Amino acid sequence: MIQGQPSQATPKKVNPEQCKHPRVQIVSRDEDSEYVECQECGDVFESSELKDMAIEEKKDPDEEDPDEE
């Protein structure tokens, strides 16, 4: 008998809306998509969204460059 991970994981420590998803694990793949689960908050999303989140974080709209005016 193969032991798998329990369906009820340990309680998540971080709110998915505040989490920056520092550790993710691939949970599913198909022909043109890959889905990952954040190990911190438990949120599941398409891996391309993780790349988009990183790009948005680098160019924070709240911190505009004063030289751009």
N, C-alpha and C positions, 0 to 999 in steps of 0.2 A: 504494500500500500504506500502510495506517495503522499507525503505530508506537504500541504500547501500552506500559504499564509492564511490566517483566519480572515473571514469575511468582514469582521468588525475589527478594524485597525485601532491602534491606540488613539485616544482623543487628540484632535488636532490642536495645536497651541496658538495658531495664527489665524486671524480673520482673512478669508480669501481676498476681500477688497483691499486690505492693507498689505498683503504679502507680495514680495517681489519675486517669488518663486525661485529661490537660489538653488534648490535641489529638485530635479525632476527625474521621473522614470518613465520610459516608454511603456504604454499599456496596450496600444493597438496600432496596427498599420494596415493600410489597404493600398490600392494601386497608386493613388496620388495624394494620400494624406497620412499623417503620423500623429497620433494622439499621445499626450504625456500627462502624468499626474504629478502634482507638486507634493513632495514628501513632507513639506512643512504644514500646508493648509488643506491638502486633499483635493484641491480644485483640479478638474480634468479639462484640458483644452487642446486645440490643434497646435502642434509645435511651431508653426509659422506665426502664431499669435505671440509666442514667447519672444521671437525675434522682433516683432513689431513693438512689443512692450519695451524692449531694450533700446530701440531707436527713439521711442517717445521719451524715455527717461533721460537720454542724452541731451535732447533739445527740449528742456523744460520750458513751457510757455510762460510761466510765472517769472522766470529769470531772463528777461530780454536783454540783449546786448545793447548798451547805450550808443555804441558806434554805428548801429544800423539805421539811425534816423537821418 
